[in-house]
Amino acid sequence: MRAEELFTSHLLWFMALPAGDAGSVIGDVVASAVASIWNQAIKSTAFLIVPRLSVPAIERECSSNAAGWTKVARILLAARLGIRLRLPQSVLDELSRVARAVDHLGAASES
């Protein structure tokens, strides 16, 4: 699987699965899966177009204390640095909004 395909599949999860209180458990499960998959994927630096920039950013977000959909959004924003895929501004805005959100545990997510 190419990085763009992996990114797109995770973006589809982000856009399609429930958020908010009803989606907090789902968000945690998805965040765990997304972090695990991206941690594996970045072991091959040829996987990404700019590994010097994207790998550290992805590693940082995968190991962060952020939770649920906030963590997923942050990983996707970091992964975006290493792929050749143009996203609509509305999608970037939504990822950024969720990445800045307070997680479902009530704690501010780290930057």
N, C-alpha and C positions, 0 to 999 in steps of 0.2 A: 504494500500500500504506500502510495506517495503521501508526502506531508500535507498537500492540499486536500487530498481525499480524507485523511484523518481529521484535519481541521474541519472540513465540511460536515463530516458525520457528527462530530462533537457540537458544532454550531447548531445542527438540526435538533439534537437532544436539548440544547439550551433553549431554542426557540419553541419547541413543541411540548415539552414536559411541563407539568404544573409548577408554579412558583408560589410564593407567599406561604402562609401557615400550612396549607394543605400539601405544599410541595417541599417542605423543609427536610423531611426524611428522604424523599426522592433526591433532593439536591445534594444531601450528604453522600448518598450512595453513588450518584453520578460524579461528584467531585472526587471521591476516592478512586473510581475507575479511570476518570480522565487523567488525574495526576499519575497514577500507576502506568497508564499507557504512554503518556508523554515522557515519563522518566525512562522507559524502555526505548522509545523511539529516538531520543536524543543521544543515545549511546553511539549511534552512527552519525558522525558529523556531516556525512554526505547527504543525509536526509533533508537538511535545511539549506536554504540559499546563502544565509549569512550566519554561519554557526558561531562565529566569535561574538556576535551581539545577541543572537537569539537563544543559544544554549544556556548562558548564565541567567537570562531573564526567565526562561521556562523553569529551570532548576529552582530558582528563588520562589516562584509562585507555586510550584508543586510542593515545596517543603514549608510553605507559609502556614500560619495558624488560621488563616481565613477558612471559612466553612461554606458548605453548600454551593448555591448558585453564585455567590460572590467569588468563591475560589475558582469555579469553572470559568466565569467571565475573565478573571485575571489571568488564568492560564491561556485562554484563547487570545487575549490581547497580547500576551508575551509571544505566543506561537506565531502570531500574525507577522512578527518581525522576520520570520524565516521562511515565508511562503510566497509564492507568486499567485496571489488571488486578490482581486479587487472587490471590496465589499461596499455595499450601499452605505451612505452616511447614516441612515436610520439604524442600521444594524450596529455600526460602530458606536452610535449614541447610546443604544440600549446596552451594549456590552459595558461601556464606560459608566453608565448609570448604575448598573448592578454591581460593578467592580467597586464603586464607592459606597455601596449600601452598608447598612448595619446588618450583621449576620443574624440568623434566627435565634441565636442565644442572647442577643441584646448587646453584644460587644462590638465596638467599632472594629472593622477589619483593618489589619495593618497595611501600610503602604509599601 
